[in-house]
Amino acid sequence: ALVPLAWRCARRLPARARLLTTFLVVVSSLHVELSSDARMYSLLALASTAFLAQVLDIFEEGRGGLGLGLWMAVGLHTHYHFLYVLLLLGGGALALAWFEPVLRPARARLAGGLALGLLLALPWYLLVFPGQLGHGLAPGGSDGSAQRLLEGYKNLVFWNVSVSAQRVRWIGLAGSGLLLLLAAGGAWLALGTRDPLQRARGALLVLAAFGIPALAALVTQLSPRAGFEWRYVSGALVALCWLATEAGTRAGAWSRARALGAAAMAAAALVISLANLTDPGEEDYRGAVATLLAEARPG
């Protein structure tokens, strides 16, 4: 579901950048891994991206209030990490709508969508979530160090380069470095434009790609109960790829170098994807299940 959503979001980009953005989502080894597990992380990525898409629709097309509320409810029921999405993307969107004159017509629809999402999620957070917090167990991961955060960014598209794709490890590391470099350049270009609508879009993309993961990592330094690991960065996938590929389409100094960098990054992602596809893996799930069944005893 994230693939067509990424394609729809990227309709605002030139054709080549739209294709590259969607391609990177398709071959993201992290997302392939997460979406093959019956866990919450791929749904968290979908809800986070859909929330961003709905805000952009409200700002740019004057529609999407109902969808915003529904996707917000999905996100809030999926993982507590979506609270960071709500704080930065929702709060950022409200601030932009209140202080940017061209976005003021979107205030009522935006506020209505956020109110609907809060209303739908309220029973869970009043009646169930406090009980979850009361179990006292540590989270799955709580290392929000700068190194762990950077590792999460590397894993977004180029996960597994150190394991299954050992023979092409340096291609993956170079590709992930290009991804971050181009995304930072795309953020700089998006925030520096004079068009207030494009600047607002750029601000939301920067919050989605960089702000939310950084906030999640920071909170772990303040509270040991706050979890963080590279799976939690999955919601930044589409925004980061968007910024990286958009950088290659902007005119100005180094435009050709940025375009070549985006093409090289996509080629590296394809190489890693094919390496993962042809790797047999080390897990013997069928053998493990057969052993369990053979040795099972009543009681």
Phi and psi in degrees as GROMACS dihedral restraints (atoms count N, CA, C in turn):
[ dihedral_restraints ]
;  ai    aj    ak    al  type     phi  dphi    fc
    3     4     5     6     1   -69.6    20    10
    4     5     6     7     1   -29.1    20    10
    6     7     8     9     1   -65.4    20    10
    7     8     9    10     1   -54.2    20    10
    9    10    11    12     1   -64.2    20    10
   10    11    12    13     1   -29.6    20    10
   12    13    14    15     1   -66.6    20    10
   13    14    15    16     1   -41.3    20    10
   15    16    17    18     1   -62.4    20    10
   16    17    18    19     1   -41.4    20    10
   18    19    20    21     1   -63.0    20    10
   19    20    21    22     1   -41.9    20    10
   21    22    23    24     1   -66.8    20    10
   22    23    24    25     1   -44.0    20    10
   24    25    26    27     1   -59.7    20    10
   25    26    27    28     1   -43.1    20    10
   27    28    29    30     1   -78.4    20    10
   28    29    30    31     1     6.9    20    10
   30    31    32    33     1   -63.4    20    10
   31    32    33    34     1   -15.9    20    10
   33    34    35    36     1   -77.8    20    10
   34    35    36    37     1   -10.9    20    10
   36    37    38    39     1   -95.2    20    10
   37    38    39    40     1   161.0    20    10
   39    40    41    42     1   -57.9    20    10
   40    41    42    43     1   159.0    20    10
   42    43    44    45     1   -56.3    20    10
   43    44    45    46     1   -43.8    20    10
   45    46    47    48     1   -65.3    20    10
   46    47    48    49     1   -43.1    20    10
   48    49    50    51     1   -67.2    20    10
   49    50    51    52     1   -36.9    20    10
   51    52    53    54     1   -62.4    20    10
   52    53    54    55     1   -43.3    20    10
   54    55    56    57     1   -64.6    20    10
   55    56    57    58     1   -44.1    20    10
   57    58    59    60     1   -65.3    20    10
   58    59    60    61     1   -41.2    20    10
   60    61    62    63     1   -59.0    20    10
   61    62    63    64     1   -48.8    20    10
   63    64    65    66     1   -66.0    20    10
   64    65    66    67     1   -38.7    20    10
   66    67    68    69     1   -59.8    20    10
   67    68    69    70     1   -43.9    20    10
   69    70    71    72     1   -64.5    20    10
   70    71    72    73     1   -35.4    20    10
   72    73    74    75     1   -66.5    20    10
   73    74    75    76     1   -40.7    20    10
   75    76    77    78     1   -61.6    20    10
   76    77    78    79     1   -44.7    20    10
   78    79    80    81     1   -94.1    20    10
   79    80    81    82     1     4.3    20    10
   81    82    83    84     1   -59.8    20    10
   82    83    84    85     1   112.1    20    10
   84    85    86    87     1   -66.3    20    10
   85    86    87    88     1   -29.6    20    10
   87    88    89    90     1   -65.3    20    10
   88    89    90    91     1   -46.5    20    10
   90    91    92    93     1   -68.4    20    10
   91    92    93    94     1   -34.6    20    10
   93    94    95    96     1   -60.2    20    10
   94    95    96    97     1   -42.9    20    10
   96    97    98    99     1   -65.1    20    10
   97    98    99   100     1   -48.3    20    10
   99   100   101   102     1   -65.9    20    10
  100   101   102   103     1   -38.9    20    10
  102   103   104   105     1   -81.8    20    10
  103   104   105   106     1    -1.7    20    10
  105   106   107   108     1   -98.0    20    10
  106   107   108   109     1     2.0    20    10
  108   109   110   111     1  -107.0    20    10
  109   110   111   112     1   142.9    20    10
  111   112   113   114     1   -83.9    20    10
  112   113   114   115     1    61.5    20    10
  114   115   116   117     1  -128.7    20    10
  115   116   117   118     1  -174.1    20    10
  117   118   119   120     1   -90.2    20    10
  118   119   120   121     1    -9.8    20    10
  120   121   122   123     1   -71.0    20    10
  121   122   123   124     1   -38.7    20    10
  123   124   125   126     1   -70.2    20    10
  124   125   126   127     1   -33.1    20    10
  126   127   128   129     1   -69.3    20    10
  127   128   129   130     1   -33.8    20    10
  129   130   131   132     1   -62.1    20    10
  130   131   132   133     1   -43.5    20    10
  132   133   134   135     1   -62.9    20    10
  133   134   135   136     1   -41.8    20    10
  135   136   137   138     1   -65.2    20    10
  136   137   138   139     1   -47.2    20    10
  138   139   140   141     1   -65.8    20    10
  139   140   141   142     1   -38.9    20    10
  141   142   143   144     1   -64.6    20    10
  142   143   144   145     1   -43.9    20    10
  144   145   146   147     1   -68.6    20    10
  145   146   147   148     1   -40.4    20    10
  147   148   149   150     1   -64.9    20    10
  148   149   150   151     1   -37.0    20    10
  150   151   152   153     1   -61.6    20    10
  151   152   153   154     1   -45.8    20    10
  153   154   155   156     1   -60.8    20    10
  154   155   156   157     1   -43.9    20    10
  156   157   158   159     1   -62.0    20    10
  157   158   159   160     1   -39.5    20    10
  159   160   161   162     1   -67.9    20    10
  160   161   162   163     1   -38.9    20    10
  162   163   164   165     1   -62.9    20    10
  163   164   165   166     1   -42.9    20    10
  165   166   167   168     1   -63.1    20    10
  166   167   168   169     1   -39.4    20    10
  168   169   170   171     1   -62.6    20    10
  169   170   171   172     1   -40.6    20    10
  171   172   173   174     1   -63.9    20    10
  172   173   174   175     1   -46.0    20    10
  174   175   176   177     1   -67.5    20    10
  175   176   177   178     1   -42.3    20    10
  177   178   179   180     1   -98.1    20    10
  178   179   180   181     1   -23.8    20    10
  180   181   182   183     1  -127.1    20    10
  181   182   183   184     1    -4.1    20    10
  183   184   185   186     1    69.4    20    10
  184   185   186   187     1    26.9    20    10
  186   187   188   189     1  -143.3    20    10
  187   188   189   190     1   162.4    20    10
  189   190   191   192     1   116.1    20    10
  190   191   192   193     1     7.3    20    10
  192   193   194   195     1   -63.6    20    10
  193   194   195   196     1   -44.4    20    10
  195   196   197   198     1   -64.3    20    10
  196   197   198   199     1   -45.8    20    10
  198   199   200   201     1   -61.2    20    10
  199   200   201   202     1   -37.0    20    10
  201   202   203   204     1   -59.9    20    10
  202   203   204   205     1   -47.2    20    10
  204   205   206   207     1   -64.0    20    10
  205   206   207   208     1   -40.5    20    10
  207   208   209   210     1   -69.2    20    10
  208   209   210   211     1   -44.1    20    10
  210   211   212   213     1   -68.0    20    10
  211   212   213   214     1   -32.6    20    10
  213   214   215   216     1   -63.1    20    10
  214   215   216   217     1   -41.6    20    10
  216   217   218   219     1   -64.4    20    10
  217   218   219   220     1   -40.7    20    10
  219   220   221   222     1   -60.6    20    10
  220   221   222   223     1   -47.1    20    10
  222   223   224   225     1   -62.3    20    10
  223   224   225   226     1   -43.6    20    10
  225   226   227   228     1   -68.4    20    10
  226   227   228   229     1   -25.7    20    10
  228   229   230   231     1   -87.1    20    10
  229   230   231   232     1   -10.9    20    10
  231   232   233   234     1   -86.0    20    10
  232   233   234   235     1   -48.1    20    10
  234   235   236   237     1  -161.6    20    10
  235   236   237   238     1   141.3    20    10
  237   238   239   240     1   -62.6    20    10
  238   239   240   241     1   -19.6    20    10
  240   241   242   243     1   -60.5    20    10
  241   242   243   244     1   -23.5    20    10
  243   244   245   246     1   -64.9    20    10
  244   245   246   247     1   -19.0    20    10
  246   247   248   249     1   -59.8    20    10
  247   248   249   250     1   -33.1    20    10
  249   250   251   252     1   -67.2    20    10
  250   251   252   253     1   -40.3    20    10
  252   253   254   255     1   -59.7    20    10
  253   254   255   256     1   -45.4    20    10
  255   256   257   258     1   -64.2    20    10
  256   257   258   259     1   -42.6    20    10
  258   259   260   261     1   -63.9    20    10
  259   260   261   262     1   -48.7    20    10
  261   262   263   264     1   -84.7    20    10
  262   263   264   265     1   -49.1    20    10
  264   265   266   267     1   -73.9    20    10
  265   266   267   268     1   -46.1    20    10
  267   268   269   270     1   -66.1    20    10
  268   269   270   271     1   -47.9    20    10
  270   271   272   273     1   -65.5    20    10
  271   272   273   274     1   -40.2    20    10
  273   274   275   276     1   -63.2    20    10
  274   275   276   277     1   -40.5    20    10
  276   277   278   279     1   -65.0    20    10
  277   278   279   280     1   -41.4    20    10
  279   280   281   282     1   -62.3    20    10
  280   281   282   283     1   -43.4    20    10
  282   283   284   285     1   -62.7    20    10
  283   284   285   286     1   -43.3    20    10
  285   286   287   288     1   -62.8    20    10
  286   287   288   289     1   -41.8    20    10
  288   289   290   291     1   -67.4    20    10
  289   290   291   292     1   -29.5    20    10
  291   292   293   294     1   -85.5    20    10
  292   293   294   295     1   -28.3    20    10
  294   295   296   297     1  -109.2    20    10
  295   296   297   298     1   -12.9    20    10
  297   298   299   300     1  -102.0    20    10
  298   299   300   301     1   112.6    20    10
  300   301   302   303     1   -54.4    20    10
  301   302   303   304     1   -38.4    20    10
  303   304   305   306     1   -68.8    20    10
  304   305   306   307     1   -17.9    20    10
  306   307   308   309     1  -100.0    20    10
  307   308   309   310     1    -1.7    20    10
  309   310   311   312     1   -61.4    20    10
  310   311   312   313     1   -32.8    20    10
  312   313   314   315     1   -61.9    20    10
  313   314   315   316     1   -18.0    20    10
  315   316   317   318     1   -87.1    20    10
  316   317   318   319     1    -4.2    20    10
  318   319   320   321     1   -61.5    20    10
  319   320   321   322     1   -46.3    20    10
  321   322   323   324     1   -64.0    20    10
  322   323   324   325     1   -45.2    20    10
  324   325   326   327     1   -65.9    20    10
  325   326   327   328     1   -40.1    20    10
  327   328   329   330     1   -64.6    20    10
  328   329   330   331     1   -48.4    20    10
  330   331   332   333     1   -63.8    20    10
  331   332   333   334     1   -37.8    20    10
  333   334   335   336     1   -64.6    20    10
  334   335   336   337     1   -42.4    20    10
  336   337   338   339     1   -63.8    20    10
  337   338   339   340     1   -42.8    20    10
  339   340   341   342     1   -64.6    20    10
  340   341   342   343     1   -39.7    20    10
  342   343   344   345     1   -64.3    20    10
  343   344   345   346     1   -40.8    20    10
  345   346   347   348     1   -62.2    20    10
  346   347   348   349     1   -44.7    20    10
  348   349   350   351     1   -61.2    20    10
  349   350   351   352     1   -42.9    20    10
  351   352   353   354     1   -63.5    20    10
  352   353   354   355     1   -40.8    20    10
  354   355   356   357     1   -62.7    20    10
  355   356   357   358     1   -42.6    20    10
  357   358   359   360     1   -69.6    20    10
  358   359   360   361     1   -31.3    20    10
  360   361   362   363     1   -90.0    20    10
  361   362   363   364     1   -12.1    20    10
  363   364   365   366     1   -58.3    20    10
  364   365   366   367     1   -43.8    20    10
  366   367   368   369     1   -58.5    20    10
  367   368   369   370     1   -41.1    20    10
  369   370   371   372     1   -63.2    20    10
  370   371   372   373     1   -46.4    20    10
  372   373   374   375     1   -76.9    20    10
  373   374   375   376     1   -19.0    20    10
  375   376   377   378     1   -87.4    20    10
  376   377   378   379     1   -38.1    20    10
  378   379   380   381     1  -104.7    20    10
  379   380   381   382     1   -26.7    20    10
  381   382   383   384     1  -117.0    20    10
  382   383   384   385     1   -46.6    20    10
  384   385   386   387     1   -57.5    20    10
  385   386   387   388     1   -40.0    20    10
  387   388   389   390     1   -58.7    20    10
  388   389   390   391     1   -34.9    20    10
  390   391   392   393     1   -66.3    20    10
  391   392   393   394     1   -37.4    20    10
  393   394   395   396     1   -62.4    20    10
  394   395   396   397     1   -43.8    20    10
  396   397   398   399     1   -65.6    20    10
  397   398   399   400     1   -25.0    20    10
  399   400   401   402     1   -78.2    20    10
  400   401   402   403     1    -5.1    20    10
  402   403   404   405     1   -74.1    20    10
  403   404   405   406     1   -18.5    20    10
  405   406   407   408     1    78.1    20    10
  406   407   408   409     1     2.7    20    10
  408   409   410   411     1   -79.0    20    10
  409   410   411   412     1   148.5    20    10
  411   412   413   414     1   -72.9    20    10
  412   413   414   415     1   153.6    20    10
  414   415   416   417     1   -70.4    20    10
  415   416   417   418     1   170.6    20    10
  417   418   419   420     1   -63.6    20    10
  418   419   420   421     1   -31.6    20    10
  420   421   422   423     1  -154.1    20    10
  421   422   423   424     1   141.5    20    10
  423   424   425   426     1  -136.4    20    10
  424   425   426   427     1    18.3    20    10
  426   427   428   429     1   -89.8    20    10
  427   428   429   430     1    97.1    20    10
  429   430   431   432     1  -101.6    20    10
  430   431   432   433     1    31.8    20    10
  432   433   434   435     1   -67.7    20    10
  433   434   435   436     1   164.4    20    10
  435   436   437   438     1   -61.4    20    10
  436   437   438   439     1   -36.9    20    10
  438   439   440   441     1   -64.5    20    10
  439   440   441   442     1   -41.8    20    10
  441   442   443   444     1   -67.1    20    10
  442   443   444   445     1   -37.3    20    10
  444   445   446   447     1   -64.1    20    10
  445   446   447   448     1   -45.6    20    10
  447   448   449   450     1   -63.5    20    10
  448   449   450   451     1   -37.1    20    10
  450   451   452   453     1   -61.3    20    10
  451   452   453   454     1   -39.8    20    10
  453   454   455   456     1   -61.5    20    10
  454   455   456   457     1   -41.2    20    10
  456   457   458   459     1   -65.3    20    10
  457   458   459   460     1   -40.2    20    10
  459   460   461   462     1   -61.4    20    10
  460   461   462   463     1   -37.3    20    10
  462   463   464   465     1   -75.1    20    10
  463   464   465   466     1   -18.1    20    10
  465   466   467   468     1   -52.7    20    10
  466   467   468   469     1   -48.3    20    10
  468   469   470   471     1  -111.2    20    10
  469   470   471   472     1   -28.5    20    10
  471   472   473   474     1  -114.3    20    10
  472   473   474   475     1    39.1    20    10
  474   475   476   477     1   -66.4    20    10
  475   476   477   478     1   147.6    20    10
  477   478   479   480     1    82.4    20    10
  478   479   480   481     1     8.2    20    10
  480   481   482   483     1   -67.9    20    10
  481   482   483   484     1   -21.6    20    10
  483   484   485   486     1   -93.4    20    10
  484   485   486   487     1    -5.3    20    10
  486   487   488   489     1  -117.7    20    10
  487   488   489   490     1   -85.9    20    10
  489   490   491   492     1   -64.8    20    10
  490   491   492   493     1   -35.5    20    10
  492   493   494   495     1  -101.6    20    10
  493   494   495   496     1    39.5    20    10
  495   496   497   498     1   -55.8    20    10
  496   497   498   499     1   -37.1    20    10
  498   499   500   501     1   -70.2    20    10
  499   500   501   502     1   -15.9    20    10
  501   502   503   504     1  -122.8    20    10
  502   503   504   505     1    30.2    20    10
  504   505   506   507     1   -57.3    20    10
  505   506   507   508     1   -44.5    20    10
  507   508   509   510     1   -70.0    20    10
  508   509   510   511     1   -27.2    20    10
  510   511   512   513     1   -65.4    20    10
  511   512   513   514     1   -43.0    20    10
  513   514   515   516     1   -66.2    20    10
  514   515   516   517     1   -41.7    20    10
  516   517   518   519     1   -65.2    20    10
  517   518   519   520     1   -40.8    20    10
  519   520   521   522     1   -65.4    20    10
  520   521   522   523     1   -40.7    20    10
  522   523   524   525     1   -64.5    20    10
  523   524   525   526     1   -41.1    20    10
  525   526   527   528     1   -68.2    20    10
  526   527   528   529     1   -35.3    20    10
  528   529   530   531     1   -63.9    20    10
  529   530   531   532     1   -41.3    20    10
  531   532   533   534     1   -62.5    20    10
  532   533   534   535     1   -40.3    20    10
  534   535   536   537     1   -59.0    20    10
  535   536   537   538     1   -48.2    20    10
  537   538   539   540     1   -66.5    20    10
  538   539   540   541     1   -41.3    20    10
  540   541   542   543     1   -64.1    20    10
  541   542   543   544     1   -46.1    20    10
  543   544   545   546     1   -67.2    20    10
  544   545   546   547     1   -38.2    20    10
  546   547   548   549     1   -64.8    20    10
  547   548   549   550     1   -39.8    20    10
  549   550   551   552     1   -63.5    20    10
  550   551   552   553     1   -41.5    20    10
  552   553   554   555     1   -64.3    20    10
  553   554   555   556     1   -40.5    20    10
  555   556   557   558     1   -63.4    20    10
  556   557   558   559     1   -37.5    20    10
  558   559   560   561     1   -64.5    20    10
  559   560   561   562     1   -43.1    20    10
  561   562   563   564     1   -61.4    20    10
  562   563   564   565     1   -44.8    20    10
  564   565   566   567     1   -67.0    20    10
  565   566   567   568     1   -40.2    20    10
  567   568   569   570     1   -66.9    20    10
  568   569   570   571     1   -39.5    20    10
  570   571   572   573     1   -77.8    20    10
  571   572   573   574     1   -18.6    20    10
  573   574   575   576     1   -91.3    20    10
  574   575   576   577     1    -1.8    20    10
  576   577   578   579     1   -72.3    20    10
  577   578   579   580     1   154.7    20    10
  579   580   581   582     1   -87.5    20    10
  580   581   582   583     1   -15.8    20    10
  582   583   584   585     1   -73.5    20    10
  583   584   585   586     1   117.4    20    10
  585   586   587   588     1   -63.5    20    10
  586   587   588   589     1   -32.6    20    10
  588   589   590   591     1   -70.0    20    10
  589   590   591   592     1   -44.5    20    10
  591   592   593   594     1   -66.8    20    10
  592   593   594   595     1   -35.3    20    10
  594   595   596   597     1   -66.3    20    10
  595   596   597   598     1   -39.1    20    10
  597   598   599   600     1   -65.6    20    10
  598   599   600   601     1   -42.3    20    10
  600   601   602   603     1   -60.0    20    10
  601   602   603   604     1   -43.8    20    10
  603   604   605   606     1   -61.5    20    10
  604   605   606   607     1   -40.2    20    10
  606   607   608   609     1   -62.2    20    10
  607   608   609   610     1   -42.4    20    10
  609   610   611   612     1   -66.7    20    10
  610   611   612   613     1   -39.0    20    10
  612   613   614   615     1   -64.9    20    10
  613   614   615   616     1   -40.6    20    10
  615   616   617   618     1   -64.8    20    10
  616   617   618   619     1   -41.5    20    10
  618   619   620   621     1   -61.8    20    10
  619   620   621   622     1   -42.4    20    10
  621   622   623   624     1   -68.9    20    10
  622   623   624   625     1   -40.3    20    10
  624   625   626   627     1   -81.4    20    10
  625   626   627   628     1   -37.5    20    10
  627   628   629   630     1  -119.2    20    10
  628   629   630   631     1   -39.1    20    10
  630   631   632   633     1   -67.5    20    10
  631   632   633   634     1   -46.4    20    10
  633   634   635   636     1   -67.0    20    10
  634   635   636   637     1   -48.6    20    10
  636   637   638   639     1   -60.1    20    10
  637   638   639   640     1   -39.5    20    10
  639   640   641   642     1   -64.7    20    10
  640   641   642   643     1   -40.1    20    10
  642   643   644   645     1   -63.8    20    10
  643   644   645   646     1   -42.4    20    10
  645   646   647   648     1   -61.7    20    10
  646   647   648   649     1   -40.2    20    10
  648   649   650   651     1   -68.3    20    10
  649   650   651   652     1   -37.9    20    10
  651   652   653   654     1   -65.6    20    10
  652   653   654   655     1   -40.6    20    10
  654   655   656   657     1   -62.4    20    10
  655   656   657   658     1   -32.3    20    10
  657   658   659   660     1   -65.5    20    10
  658   659   660   661     1   -24.2    20    10
  660   661   662   663     1   -76.0    20    10
  661   662   663   664     1   -20.1    20    10
  663   664   665   666     1   -97.5    20    10
  664   665   666   667     1   -27.4    20    10
  666   667   668   669     1  -140.5    20    10
  667   668   669   670     1   123.4    20    10
  669   670   671   672     1   -67.9    20    10
  670   671   672   673     1   -16.5    20    10
  672   673   674   675     1   -81.5    20    10
  673   674   675   676     1   -10.3    20    10
  675   676   677   678     1   -85.0    20    10
  676   677   678   679     1   126.2    20    10
  678   679   680   681     1   -89.1    20    10
  679   680   681   682     1   151.4    20    10
  681   682   683   684     1  -156.6    20    10
  682   683   684   685     1   131.2    20    10
  684   685   686   687     1  -156.5    20    10
  685   686   687   688     1   176.1    20    10
  687   688   689   690     1   -66.1    20    10
  688   689   690   691     1   -21.7    20    10
  690   691   692   693     1   -62.9    20    10
  691   692   693   694     1   -30.1    20    10
  693   694   695   696     1   -72.2    20    10
  694   695   696   697     1   -14.0    20    10
  696   697   698   699     1   -84.8    20    10
  697   698   699   700     1    -3.1    20    10
  699   700   701   702     1   -58.5    20    10
  700   701   702   703     1   -29.5    20    10
  702   703   704   705     1   -66.7    20    10
  703   704   705   706     1   -14.6    20    10
  705   706   707   708     1   -87.1    20    10
  706   707   708   709     1    -4.1    20    10
  708   709   710   711     1   -56.2    20    10
  709   710   711   712     1   -56.4    20    10
  711   712   713   714     1   -66.7    20    10
  712   713   714   715     1   -43.9    20    10
  714   715   716   717     1   -62.6    20    10
  715   716   717   718     1   -41.1    20    10
  717   718   719   720     1   -66.1    20    10
  718   719   720   721     1   -44.8    20    10
  720   721   722   723     1   -64.3    20    10
  721   722   723   724     1   -38.2    20    10
  723   724   725   726     1   -60.0    20    10
  724   725   726   727     1   -51.1    20    10
  726   727   728   729     1   -61.8    20    10
  727   728   729   730     1   -39.1    20    10
  729   730   731   732     1   -67.2    20    10
  730   731   732   733     1   -42.6    20    10
  732   733   734   735     1   -78.4    20    10
  733   734   735   736     1   -31.3    20    10
  735   736   737   738     1   -65.9    20    10
  736   737   738   739     1   -32.0    20    10
  738   739   740   741     1   -59.3    20    10
  739   740   741   742     1   -32.5    20    10
  741   742   743   744     1   -76.5    20    10
  742   743   744   745     1    -7.4    20    10
  744   745   746   747     1  -105.8    20    10
  745   746   747   748     1   -11.0    20    10
  747   748   749   750     1   -76.4    20    10
  748   749   750   751     1   137.5    20    10
  750   751   752   753     1   -73.9    20    10
  751   752   753   754     1   166.9    20    10
  753   754   755   756     1   118.3    20    10
  754   755   756   757     1  -171.7    20    10
  756   757   758   759     1   -58.7    20    10
  757   758   759   760     1   140.2    20    10
  759   760   761   762     1    66.0    20    10
  760   761   762   763     1    16.3    20    10
  762   763   764   765     1   -62.3    20    10
  763   764   765   766     1   -41.8    20    10
  765   766   767   768     1   -65.5    20    10
  766   767   768   769     1   -39.9    20    10
  768   769   770   771     1   -63.9    20    10
  769   770   771   772     1   -39.6    20    10
  771   772   773   774     1   -65.8    20    10
  772   773   774   775     1   -39.2    20    10
  774   775   776   777     1   -65.4    20    10
  775   776   777   778     1   -42.6    20    10
  777   778   779   780     1   -65.7    20    10
  778   779   780   781     1   -37.9    20    10
  780   781   782   783     1   -62.5    20    10
  781   782   783   784     1   -41.0    20    10
  783   784   785   786     1   -64.2    20    10
  784   785   786   787     1   -40.1    20    10
  786   787   788   789     1   -66.2    20    10
  787   788   789   790     1   -41.3    20    10
  789   790   791   792     1   -64.6    20    10
  790   791   792   793     1   -39.0    20    10
  792   793   794   795     1   -62.4    20    10
  793   794   795   796     1   -43.4    20    10
  795   796   797   798     1   -65.6    20    10
  796   797   798   799     1   -39.1    20    10
  798   799   800   801     1   -64.4    20    10
  799   800   801   802     1   -41.0    20    10
  801   802   803   804     1   -63.0    20    10
  802   803   804   805     1   -40.2    20    10
  804   805   806   807     1   -63.0    20    10
  805   806   807   808     1   -38.0    20    10
  807   808   809   810     1   -66.5    20    10
  808   809   810   811     1   -41.3    20    10
  810   811   812   813     1   -60.8    20    10
  811   812   813   814     1   -47.0    20    10
  813   814   815   816     1   -63.4    20    10
  814   815   816   817     1   -40.1    20    10
  816   817   818   819     1   -61.4    20    10
  817   818   819   820     1   -44.5    20    10
  819   820   821   822     1   -67.5    20    10
  820   821   822   823     1   -37.2    20    10
  822   823   824   825     1   -63.0    20    10
  823   824   825   826     1   -41.9    20    10
  825   826   827   828     1   -66.2    20    10
  826   827   828   829     1   -37.1    20    10
  828   829   830   831     1   -64.1    20    10
  829   830   831   832     1   -38.5    20    10
  831   832   833   834     1   -90.4    20    10
  832   833   834   835     1    -6.1    20    10
  834   835   836   837     1   -80.0    20    10
  835   836   837   838     1   128.6    20    10
  837   838   839   840     1   -72.5    20    10
  838   839   840   841     1   -15.9    20    10
  840   841   842   843     1    80.7    20    10
  841   842   843   844     1   169.1    20    10
  843   844   845   846     1  -111.3    20    10
  844   845   846   847     1   -11.2    20    10
  846   847   848   849     1   -84.3    20    10
  847   848   849   850     1   136.7    20    10
  849   850   851   852     1  -112.2    20    10
  850   851   852   853     1    76.3    20    10
  852   853   854   855     1   -64.8    20    10
  853   854   855   856     1   -43.1    20    10
  855   856   857   858     1   -63.6    20    10
  856   857   858   859     1   -41.6    20    10
  858   859   860   861     1   -65.1    20    10
  859   860   861   862     1   -39.0    20    10
  861   862   863   864     1   -64.6    20    10
  862   863   864   865     1   -44.0    20    10
  864   865   866   867     1   -64.0    20    10
  865   866   867   868     1   -41.7    20    10
  867   868   869   870     1   -61.8    20    10
  868   869   870   871     1   -39.9    20    10
  870   871   872   873     1   -65.1    20    10
  871   872   873   874     1   -43.9    20    10
  873   874   875   876     1   -60.9    20    10
  874   875   876   877     1   -44.7    20    10
  876   877   878   879     1   -66.1    20    10
  877   878   879   880     1   -38.1    20    10
  879   880   881   882     1   -68.3    20    10
  880   881   882   883     1   -33.5    20    10
  882   883   884   885     1  -101.8    20    10
  883   884   885   886     1     4.1    20    10
  885   886   887   888     1   -67.4    20    10
  886   887   888   889     1   141.2    20    10
  888   889   890   891     1  -131.9    20    10
  889   890   891   892     1   148.5    20    10
  891   892   893   894     1   -56.9    20    10
  892   893   894   895     1   136.7    20    10
